[in-house]
Amino acid sequence: MKATNFLQEPGLADAWTKLAHALAFYPQPAGGSSHQVATKPAKLGIFERLDRWFWKQHVKECEDYLAKSKDVFELEQRMRNLDRLVGSRYY
């Protein structure tokens, strides 16, 4: 068995570069090009805006519920309760 440096494997350098960019919050476009195209954001319709508003309200309610916990054990229990409410199909 030949001992090799795993950092010198082909293709791994590209993976390390992509990981470094992702961790540094410099995502690359899906096409692989390094330049970014300035595009105008699409205007949201009434249903998308309403959906976002409802989602923000839901997240705020969940955060308020979790913030009322007195210790880490109660916080973990509340998190499990929220997980069970969201995925109530199997619980």
C-alpha positions in Angstrom: 0.0 0.0 0.0 1.4 3.3 -1.0 1.4 6.2 1.5 0.2 9.3 -0.2 -0.8 12.8 1.0 -4.5 12.9 0.7 -4.4 16.6 -0.1 -2.7 15.9 -3.4 -5.4 13.7 -4.8 -6.8 14.9 -8.1 -10.0 16.8 -7.7 -9.6 17.4 -4.0 -8.0 20.8 -4.5 -11.2 22.0 -6.2 -13.3 20.6 -3.4 -11.1 22.4 -0.8 -11.4 25.6 -2.8 -15.2 25.3 -3.0 -15.4 24.5 0.7 -13.2 27.5 1.6 -15.4 29.8 -0.5 -18.6 28.4 1.1 -17.2 28.9 4.6 -16.0 32.4 3.8 -19.5 33.3 2.5 -18.3 33.8 -1.1 -20.6 31.4 -2.9 -19.8 30.7 -6.6 -22.6 30.8 -9.2 -23.9 27.4 -10.4 -22.3 27.9 -13.8 -18.8 27.8 -12.3 -17.9 31.3 -13.6 -16.2 33.6 -11.1 -18.0 36.8 -12.1 -21.4 37.7 -10.7 -24.1 39.2 -12.9 -26.1 41.9 -11.3 -29.8 41.1 -11.8 -32.8 42.9 -10.7 -34.7 40.9 -8.0 -38.1 39.5 -9.2 -41.1 41.3 -7.9 -43.0 39.1 -5.5 -46.7 38.6 -5.9 -49.3 39.0 -3.1 -49.3 35.2 -2.3 -45.5 35.1 -2.0 -45.4 38.1 0.3 -48.3 36.7 2.4 -46.5 33.4 2.6 -43.3 35.1 3.8 -45.2 37.1 6.4 -46.9 34.0 7.7 -43.5 32.2 7.9 -41.9 35.1 9.7 -44.7 35.0 12.2 -44.3 31.3 12.7 -40.6 31.6 13.3 -41.1 34.5 15.7 -43.6 32.4 17.7 -41.2 29.4 17.8 -38.4 31.6 19.0 -40.5 33.2 21.7 -41.6 29.8 22.9 -38.0 28.6 23.0 -36.8 31.8 24.8 -39.2 31.1 27.7 -37.2 28.0 28.7 -35.5 28.3 32.1 -32.5 25.9 31.5 -30.9 23.9 28.7 -32.9 20.8 29.6 -36.2 22.6 29.2 -34.9 24.2 26.0 -34.1 20.7 24.6 -37.5 19.4 25.5 -39.2 22.4 23.9 -37.1 21.8 20.7 -38.2 18.2 20.6 -41.8 19.3 21.1 -41.6 21.7 18.2 -40.0 19.0 16.0 -42.9 16.7 16.8 -45.4 19.3 16.0 -43.9 20.0 12.6 -43.5 16.3 11.7 -46.6 15.2 13.5 -47.3 12.6 10.8 -45.1 9.9 12.5 -45.5 10.9 16.2 
